């Protein structure tokens, strides 16, 4: 998945319209790890 798509996925998970394009400077692996961490944290709250 391209970086742009990963940033869009993060925006979807967080349900925000905030500009997160600055995350594109991260490596793809870092973005994937961030998504995994966010999902894990959200799942803990359910």
PLY file of the C-alpha trace (Angstrom):
ply
format ascii 1.0
element vertex 46
property float x
property float y
property float z
element edge 45
property int vertex1
property int vertex2
end_header
0.00 0.00 0.00
1.33 3.45 -0.86
2.15 5.98 1.84
-0.72 8.23 0.78
-3.18 5.38 1.24
-1.70 4.58 4.66
-2.14 8.20 5.77
-5.74 8.10 4.52
-6.30 4.86 6.46
-5.03 6.55 9.64
-7.45 9.42 9.05
-10.30 6.92 8.65
-9.37 5.04 11.82
-9.18 8.29 13.79
-12.34 9.63 12.13
-10.75 13.02 11.49
-10.43 15.53 8.69
-7.24 16.97 10.14
-4.39 17.23 7.64
-2.07 14.36 8.50
0.01 14.53 5.32
3.08 15.33 7.41
3.06 11.64 8.30
4.18 10.93 4.73
7.75 11.69 5.79
7.70 8.44 7.78
8.87 5.22 6.19
6.16 2.87 4.99
7.00 0.37 7.73
6.64 3.11 10.34
3.21 4.08 9.02
2.11 0.45 9.07
3.33 0.14 12.65
1.47 3.33 13.61
-1.76 1.95 12.14
-1.30 -1.30 14.05
-0.70 0.59 17.30
-3.77 2.79 16.79
-5.97 -0.21 16.01
-4.66 -2.09 19.04
-5.36 0.86 21.32
-8.86 1.37 19.91
-9.65 -2.33 20.32
-8.62 -2.13 23.99
-11.30 0.48 24.67
-14.14 -1.66 23.29
0 1
1 2
2 3
3 4
4 5
5 6
6 7
7 8
8 9
9 10
10 11
11 12
12 13
13 14
14 15
15 16
16 17
17 18
18 19
19 20
20 21
21 22
22 23
23 24
24 25
25 26
26 27
27 28
28 29
29 30
30 31
31 32
32 33
33 34
34 35
35 36
36 37
37 38
38 39
39 40
40 41
41 42
42 43
43 44
44 45
